[in-house]
């Protein structure tokens, strides 16, 4: 029985069985807190869990975690339900942009986030200022709590990335939490717990999400995004515990990046400096900083696979679809010091993060491999 229940609870959320269990049991016992704080590293599904919980609180089918298809769930997912409000950081309106257009963009991004909470919101190219949660957004929330709800159920506010609240906004929210309105549940989410006002934190029931296991990420990718199992397994590993990261790779042409990583490796093992320089230059031309980082990560995984092949464990490699190529590569460079190579790539990734000049990083990578 417990097994069956576990399967249908919060099915829109990947992994997090322990946390789902805690929430489900307080929902079943009707012991809801006025406010929740969901914390955990990026990509673990804080917003996914919060959206799911919000849907479930008013779901007409009574599904814990929301069915996603009843009238109430559908309205909430379209952001047209007066009982569900999504508050997240937004940029200020550029002077040249009409208010109408501004609202349209905000609405479109908010809906995309609700539809897939594992995908980060990006306001560029239309807007480039730093997104924050301002006092006006919290005032809007307060106003809503004064209106009557015309149905049974809960009014739910999801304040996503709560650390991005301005200080006045945070203080205003604190006042609301000190006198919690009836039948209202406020869910805050953040991956940087330490940046919230301690007074805010103490008013919320704190729920810490777990890192996702690779299998949970792979399962989510195959079931929800139709990734092939081999690819999903690889992406789960590459995502390092973050479904968000794995999805970014999935949608960001990772095969091409892996191809570039292999080319880079080959060029670096060339003794001819002209060939090395060519490869470095073409990489610079074709890739931005974030892409270089991705390519270096791919390179690390290729090195790990080469090591695995050397140990004769070919069934354990991550890039299973490239087995032939890797085998060939392994035969061609039997003397390559893989540990040393991996250390160089680790260092290069570190340099990229520290904003060291890219050509310098790549040329030093050439010399150390
Ligand atoms: Zn429903």
Boltz pocket constraint, residues with backbone or C-beta under 6 A from the ligand:
constraints:
  - pocket:
      binder: B
      contacts: [[A, 55], [A, 58], [A, 59], [A, 60], [A, 61], [A, 62], [A, 63], [A, 66], [A, 67], [A, 68], [A, 69], [A, 70], [A, 71], [A, 72], [A, 73], [A, 74]]
      max_distance: 6.0
